[in-house]
Each structure stands twice: as structure tokens, then as C-alpha cells.
């Protein structure tokens, strides 16, 4: 069964931008349009305006997530005000301050993604000389095999 062909018009562009703004993934957008993800990517290549509207729609959601991650990384205080009505008819404003401490994992994510030249999760070794590394390991194992057993005094034995 052939898939539905899309007509790339103003209403489709608005729909795609809206779904992207709401945080939908490309796969979810394709499903909402009734086409496969692969077909959706073909349309994005064929129609640059569709790609532009998709990217424009993703910007607000990306900014919100970025701001939330930043706040979580550095910690923040949230002030909430609530109006309570007293029995005598007067109003009382109740202010609540919630403090969120900085989150180390959020800091790591931020730094790894924003400064990849300085921060990496799994940095490569400083030396790229494999022969030098092999020689160092060989020396280490040779030293271990040639070492004499160490005598532990009686008072230090478990």
C-alpha cells in the first residue's frame, strides 16, 4: 500500500512548526503526518522551506530545555506567592521560597556539550604512541614478575 503524499503548503508548514515547538521528535511528527520517518526526511531534503520551518519550530523547545538544564546545573531559588482568604474577608499573601541545589550531572552535561574541546566524558589518552604504551606495560609486568615477596611484620597481619 502506497503512503500518503504530502502537499507542502502553508497549513503543513504551520503544523510541522507547531509540533516541533511542542517538543515532538521527527519520528512523532512523521507519524502525526501519516508518513514514515524515512519519507519525512526525504521531504525535508526536497523542500528546504519545510526544513526551515521545522528548525524554527524546534528553537523555542530547545531554549526551554537549555534554560531548565542551566538552572538545574547552577541551582536556583523559586519564589511562589499564594493568596489566602481569611475568615474575616481579608487576604493574606503567603510567600514560599524553594531552593534547588546545583546538580553535578547537569553541570557535566552542560560542559561536555557546550565546551567539548575542554570537557569530555571519556578523554583519549594524551599519548597516541601505541609502541610507547606497549613498552610501558611490558616494563610494568616485568617489574611485577621480578619483584620479591614482601614480608609483612606479625603485628600488621590481619
URZI-V211539 format. One line per field, one symbol per residue. phi: phi as a letter, one per 40 degrees, with the letter a starting at -180 (. if undefined). psi: psi as a letter, one per 40 degrees, with the letter a starting at -180 (. if undefined). A space follows every 10 residues. Layout:
BEGIN
phi->???
psi->???
END
This chain:
BEGIN
phi->.cccccbcbd cccccccccc ccgccccccd cccgbccccc ccccccbdcc ccccccccdc cccccccccc ccccgabbbb bbcbccccgc bbcbbbbbbb ccbcccccdd ccccbccbbb cbccdccbcc cccccccccc cccccccccc cbddcbcc
psi->hiihiihgad dddddddddd deeiiddddd ddefiidddd ddddddgddd dddddddddd dddddddddd dddeiihhhh hhhihideei ihhhhhhhhh iihddddddd ddddgdddhi dgiiidhegd dddddddddd dddddeiiih hhideei.
END
